[in-house]
Amino acid sequence: MGRRTARWRGRTVLAGAAALFSAVAPAGQATAAGTPPPYRFAAGAEQVEGATAPTDAVRLTPGTTYRSSVGDKGKFYYGLRLDAVSTAYVSVTAVPKAGTKAVYSDGIKVSLQDPNGNKCFSGDAGAARFGPTESPRPITAWASRRTGPGTYTCKSAGAYSVLVERISGAGSSPDDWELELRYVSEPALKKAASTAAPEAWDSASPQAVDGVARTRRGGTSFNEARSLEQGVWKDGIQAGQTLFYRVPVDWGQQIYTTAELGPASGDGFLGNALGLSLYNPVRALVDDAGTGYDGRAKSATLEPLPPVAYENRYDVDDQVSGMRFAGWYYLAVHLGAEMADKFGDGPFDLTLRVRVSGTAGAPAVYDGTAAPPDVFDVTAGDKAAASNGAAATGGDGGPDGNTAMKAVAVGGIGAGTVLVLGLVMWTVVARRRAAVAGAGAAGAGSLGGGPGEGAAPVPFVGGPDARSREYGPPRAW
């Protein structure tokens, strides 16, 4: 009875240690696996459902990020309450599931409507498609309501609505797509400014930034985009992956960017392999570029863009009008999923050359204090983040910068604790077995003398032997 009790207690303790290990291990394993989700949604994003009619739509709040979803050929409304002077921006990022089949025309369309159902003018903005890569990835569309001189519709205050429509082509997967919606309100200027878009600016492509490339790991979304300053940056990108970065661009400054894909072994040619997109602080697309790939180094370069100026919004060209305020500008780099068929999964060498030229000028002065902090300006903290490579902190616990280190720390501490606990449990069980064996030998004489159940095992205390290799930390550490 005594022996069975000792063995049961030992098994119970070891089972507890195993359970603890199983509870701790997944964090470390997930980190070690290095497989990020297709998109890291904003932490604390409010879950909302789209309505089939504007009158039933959930009202969105300025400065808030929301999560929703849309089905095949879905069409949903979300509500806004707008005044007569602020400019409203709504961006919608659609995230298909991994493995979803996409075709050229698949995408989403976003529009703003006034209380009478009239669409607000947003230039060429409003639709985003997967395009020629036919590679499922996060895509972002946006719409706006502009006020002030030169506007002819959507000028009054009232209950507006955001219409999100999913565009589905023949042959694509009908799975639901997750959505991330963000609504930003821009106040009117304190003092009226020019309504004429700049007609002359330096549109020549500067010499590409040169120098030693420094490593900066991109994030999986706007919410954990890695901060960059002017310089040369290197990373690795896998087939089908989208990486996000952000660059602070102040009033009066210009940004130039080139993405380079390094050489790889393989055979064949892809007409659309690498895509580079630039989004402004409200996640509105400003410009994009792409390149094919045949195994040799290729690059995609954004067009020269004007210096950031408030009056750029009055230009009919979206590339110009998108450079309408200072703040974080986002770079999204996507590598087509078909790369895997011809050149392997990767990761492939990715180099970003970023130039920010011009002296920061006077900021736009908004009326009152309604301007969202750190959205339409560049702060000292933003510059410091770009210098040290801090990631945006809006992700929902993804492996970005600090959170990655926290995951490693938690995983390391947890696993280390389990290993120590295992040693303690081993010793406890060994001592109890030794005590039982001793008691049996005293009561039964020669019956307990052989190396059987009652024999005490040698306690494991570590060391570079077979046991240390078996029970030590994983080889990846």
C-alpha positions, 0 to 999 in steps of 0.5 A, a space after each residue: 500500500 505504501 509503495 502504491 501511494 508513493 508511486 501515485 503521488 509521484 505520478 500525480 506530481 509529474 502529471 501536474 508538471 506536464 500539465 503546466 508545461 503544456 500550458 506554457 509551451 504553446 507560447 514558446 512554440 508559437 513564437 518559435 514557429 515564426 508563422 504570423 497571422 495574415 493581419 494583426 488587428 487593432 487591440 481592443 477593436 470593437 466588434 460590430 455588424 454591418 446593417 442591410 439598411 442605412 437606418 439600422 446601421 451601427 454608428 461609428 465614433 471618430 478615432 475608433 477602430 472596429 472589426 466586422 466581416 463581409 460575405 461573398 457579394 455582401 453589402 453592408 452599412 455603418 453609420 456616421 454623425 457628421 457636422 458641417 465643417 469637419 472632413 471625415 475619412 473611413 478606411 476599410 481593410 479586408 482580410 481574406 483567410 489563408 488559402 483563399 482563392 482570389 481572382 483579379 477582380 476580387 476586392 472591396 468598395 467603400 463609399 460615403 452617403 449623405 442623409 439622402 443617399 447621395 454619394 460623397 465625392 472621393 476622387 478615384 478612391 473607394 475600390 481596392 482589388 487583388 489585381 494581377 497577382 491574384 494573391 489573397 492579402 490585406 487590401 484597403 479601400 477608403 472614402 471621405 467627406 470633404 467640406 469647405 470651398 469647392 465642395 458641392 455635395 455632402 456639405 450639411 450636418 446629419 446622419 451619414 452612412 458608410 457602404 462597404 461592398 464586396 466585389 467577387 469575381 467568378 472562380 473566387 472562394 466565397 469565404 467570409 472576409 474579416 474587416 477592420 474599419 477606422 474612422 478619422 475626423 479632421 477639423 476645419 482650419 482655424 484660418 482659411 487657406 489657399 484652395 489651389 493645389 500647388 502647380 510646381 514642385 520638384 518631381 525629379 527622382 532623386 538618387 537612391 539612398 545608399 549605405 549599409 543596410 540595417 535590419 528592420 522586421 516589418 509588421 503584419 498590419 497597420 497596427 504593428 507597422 515597423 518604424 523607419 527613418 531615411 536609410 537602407 533597410 533589409 528584411 526577409 519576406 515569404 511568398 504570399 506575405 504582406 509586410 507593413 512599415 511606417 515613416 514619419 513625413 512632416 509638413 513640407 517634406 517629400 518621401 521617395 521609396 524603392 523596394 528591392 527583391 534579391 536574387 533566388 534560385 529557381 526557374 520561370 517568370 512571374 509578371 507580377 511578383 512584388 508590390 509596393 503601396 504607400 498609404 497616408 495617415 488615414 490609410 488612404 492609398 497614395 501610390 503603388 508600384 510593382 515588378 515582375 521576377 525571374 530569379 534576378 534582383 528586381 525593384 519597384 519604385 514609387 513615383 515622385 510625390 509632392 511635399 506634404 501640404 494641406 492644399 494638395 487635397 484640391 488636386 484631382 490626382 490622387 497621388 497628389 491629393 493623398 499628400 495632404 497632411 503630415 504624420 505616419 505614412 505606411 508602406 505595405 510590401 506584398 510578395 505574390 503567393 505564386 512565387 512559391 511554385 517557381 522559387 520556393 517559399 522563401 524568405 527572400 531578401 527584401 531591401 527598402 530604400 527610403 528618402 525623406 527630403 525637405 525641411 519641416 515647415 509650419 504645420 496646419 493650424 486646426 480650429 479648436 483641439 479636435 484634431 486627433 493627436 499624432 495623426 496629422 503631425 510629426 512629434 519628437 516621439 515619432 522621430 525617436 520611434 523612427 530612429 530606434 525602429 519601434 513598432 506601432 503599438 496598436 496590434 492585438 498582442 502580435 509579435 512586434 517589437 516589445 510584444 515579441 520580447 514579452 512572448 520570448 520572456 514569458 516562454 523562456 521563464 515558463 519553460 525554465 520554470 518547468 525544467 526546474 520543477 521537473 528536476 525537483 519532482 524527479 528528486 522528490 519521487 526518487 527520495 520517496 522510492 528510496 524511503 519505501 525501498 529502505 522500509 521494505 528491505 528492513 521488513 523483508 530482508 533479502 526480498 528488496 535487495 535486487 534492482 526492482 521496483 523498490 530500488 532507488 534510481 539515481 537522482 538526475 542533477 544535470 550535466 552534459 550526459 544523455 539525460 541533459 540532452 534529453 531533458 535540456 532546452 529545445 535545440 532551437 534555443 
